């Protein structure tokens, strides 16, 4: 798989996971950590997760679907850049985006 495809695959995975959340309009929902529970909602609260530590709950709340959507948009932007600029994946921002995409996709390049 070429680097642009790796980026697009990661972006699509994030979007698919985001759509699986059951609360309505998940992109605009506020996420909140209350102890070890993570909830979301503007018009009502929906349980998202229960964790063993407050730190993990805070982290999950900070990485809500709006963050995921922004990350997916960035990965798609970098994929388009790599397609247009030969070697872009080997330097700077695009290289960092590719490293993030590889983590999302499960590690090493495919």
C-alpha positions as CSV (number, residue, x, y, z in Angstrom):
1,X,0.0,0.0,0.0
2,X,1.4,3.4,-0.9
3,X,1.7,6.2,1.7
4,X,-1.3,8.2,0.5
5,X,-3.5,5.0,0.7
6,X,-2.2,4.4,4.2
7,X,-3.4,7.9,5.2
8,X,-6.7,7.5,3.5
9,X,-7.2,4.0,5.2
10,X,-6.6,5.5,8.6
11,X,-9.0,8.4,7.9
12,X,-11.7,6.1,6.8
13,X,-11.2,3.9,9.9
14,X,-11.6,6.9,12.2
15,X,-14.8,8.0,10.4
16,X,-16.2,4.5,10.6
17,X,-15.5,4.2,14.3
18,X,-17.0,7.7,14.9
19,X,-20.2,6.7,13.1
20,X,-20.6,3.7,15.4
21,X,-21.3,5.9,18.4
22,X,-25.0,5.7,19.3
23,X,-25.6,9.2,20.5
24,X,-27.2,11.6,18.0
25,X,-25.0,14.2,16.3
26,X,-21.9,12.8,17.9
27,X,-19.6,15.3,16.2
28,X,-21.2,18.2,18.1
29,X,-21.6,16.4,21.5
30,X,-19.7,17.5,24.6
31,X,-17.7,14.7,26.2
32,X,-17.2,14.8,29.9
33,X,-15.3,12.6,32.4
34,X,-17.0,12.2,35.8
35,X,-14.7,10.0,37.9
36,X,-14.2,6.9,35.9
37,X,-17.3,7.3,33.7
38,X,-17.2,9.1,30.3
39,X,-20.5,10.6,29.1
40,X,-21.5,12.8,26.2
41,X,-24.5,14.9,25.3
42,X,-26.0,18.4,25.1
43,X,-29.7,17.5,25.5
44,X,-29.1,14.4,27.7
45,X,-26.2,12.3,28.8
46,X,-25.2,9.1,27.1
47,X,-22.7,6.6,28.6
48,X,-19.6,6.3,26.5
49,X,-17.2,4.2,28.7
50,X,-16.4,3.3,32.2
51,X,-12.7,3.0,33.0
52,X,-10.5,2.0,35.9
53,X,-8.8,5.3,36.3
54,X,-9.9,8.9,36.2
55,X,-6.9,9.7,33.9
56,X,-8.1,7.2,31.3
57,X,-11.6,8.7,31.5
58,X,-10.2,12.2,31.0
59,X,-8.2,11.0,28.0
60,X,-11.2,9.3,26.4
61,X,-13.3,12.4,26.9
62,X,-10.6,14.6,25.3
63,X,-10.4,12.3,22.3
64,X,-14.1,12.6,21.3
65,X,-15.5,12.1,17.8
66,X,-15.0,15.8,16.9
67,X,-11.2,15.3,17.4
68,X,-11.4,12.1,15.4
69,X,-13.1,13.8,12.5
70,X,-10.6,16.6,12.5
71,X,-7.8,14.0,12.5
72,X,-9.4,12.2,9.6
73,X,-9.7,15.4,7.7
74,X,-6.0,16.2,8.3
75,X,-5.0,12.7,7.2
76,X,-6.9,13.1,4.0
77,X,-5.3,16.5,3.4
78,X,-1.9,14.9,3.8
79,X,-2.8,12.1,1.5
80,X,-3.7,14.6,-1.2
81,X,-0.5,16.4,-0.6
82,X,1.6,13.3,-0.9
83,X,-0.2,12.5,-4.2
84,X,0.7,15.9,-5.6
85,X,4.2,16.4,-4.2
86,X,6.6,13.5,-4.8
87,X,8.6,12.6,-1.6
88,X,6.4,14.6,0.7
89,X,5.9,11.6,2.9
90,X,9.6,11.6,3.7
91,X,9.7,15.0,5.4
92,X,8.0,17.3,7.8
93,X,4.3,17.3,8.5
94,X,3.4,14.6,6.0
95,X,5.9,12.2,7.6
96,X,4.3,12.8,11.0
97,X,0.9,12.2,9.5
98,X,2.0,9.0,8.0
99,X,3.4,7.8,11.4
100,X,0.0,8.6,13.0
101,X,-1.8,6.7,10.2
102,X,0.4,3.7,10.7
103,X,-0.5,3.6,14.4
104,X,-4.2,3.8,13.5
105,X,-3.8,1.1,10.9
106,X,-2.0,-1.2,13.2
107,X,1.7,-0.4,13.0
108,X,4.1,-1.0,10.2
109,X,3.6,0.1,6.6
110,X,1.5,-2.2,4.5
